[in-house]
């Protein structure tokens, strides 16, 4: 299921629309594994985008490899989204330096 969601994200990014501001990868270390699911998903996503010529310009990527629960992961995602919103808010130094693109 995770791979299908990543493939769909890459497919959607290929469409001529404004890209999302933030893409999040969550998932800790599953039983029997030594690498977090989020790290594997992020790596596969980046390789898929590169191989298909999908630009990630203007897209911030957040990888959470520490959460132990869905609620903890969602808290990290919300914090990351709020930080991004603050950086891109008109009138901030970061927005001025990047043209509002973070």
C-alpha positions in Angstrom: 0.0 0.0 0.0 2.8 2.4 0.9 4.5 1.9 -2.5 1.1 2.5 -4.3 0.7 5.8 -2.5 4.2 6.9 -3.5 3.6 5.9 -7.1 0.4 7.9 -7.1 2.2 10.9 -5.6 4.8 10.8 -8.4 2.0 10.4 -11.0 0.1 13.4 -9.6 3.3 15.6 -9.6 3.7 14.9 -13.3 0.5 16.8 -14.0 0.7 20.4 -15.0 -0.6 21.9 -11.8 0.9 23.8 -8.9 2.8 21.3 -6.8 2.0 20.8 -3.1 4.1 22.9 -0.7 4.8 19.9 1.5 5.0 16.2 1.2 5.4 14.1 4.3 6.8 10.6 4.9 6.0 8.9 8.2 6.6 5.5 9.6 9.0 4.2 12.2 11.0 1.0 12.2 8.7 -1.9 11.7 9.2 -5.2 13.5 12.0 -7.2 12.0 13.4 -4.2 10.1 16.3 -1.9 10.9 15.4 1.1 8.7 12.4 3.3 9.2 9.6 2.9 6.6 9.6 6.7 6.1 13.3 6.7 5.1 12.7 3.9 2.6 9.6 5.6 1.2 11.4 8.9 0.9 14.4 7.4 -0.9 12.2 5.5 -3.3 10.1 8.6 -4.0 13.2 10.7 -4.8 14.5 8.0 -7.1 11.1 7.7 -8.8 10.9 11.5 -9.3 14.4 11.6 -10.7 13.9 8.7 -13.1 10.6 10.3 -14.4 12.0 13.8 -14.6 9.6 15.1 -12.0 10.7 18.4 -10.5 10.5 19.0 -6.8 11.2 22.7 -7.1 9.1 24.5 -4.4 8.2 21.3 -2.6 9.4 20.7 0.9 9.9 17.2 2.0 9.4 16.1 5.6 10.6 12.7 6.8 9.6 11.5 10.3 11.5 8.5 11.4 11.1 8.9 15.2 7.3 8.6 15.9 6.0 5.5 17.6 2.4 6.2 16.9 0.1 7.7 14.3 -0.9 10.6 16.6 2.8 11.4 17.3 3.5 11.3 13.5 0.6 13.6 12.9 1.9 16.1 15.5 5.2 16.2 13.7 3.5 16.7 10.4 1.4 19.5 11.7 4.4 21.2 13.3 6.3 20.9 10.0 3.4 22.4 8.1 3.0 25.3 10.5 6.8 26.0 10.3 6.5 26.0 6.5 3.5 28.3 6.5 5.4 30.7 8.8 8.4 30.7 6.6 6.3 31.4 3.5 4.1 34.1 5.0 4.2 37.4 3.2 6.3 40.0 5.0 8.7 37.5 6.7 12.4 37.7 5.9 12.4 34.1 4.6 9.5 34.8 2.3 11.2 37.9 0.9 14.5 36.0 0.4 12.7 33.2 -1.5 9.9 35.0 -3.2 7.4 33.5 -0.8 8.4 29.9 -1.8 10.1 29.0 1.5 
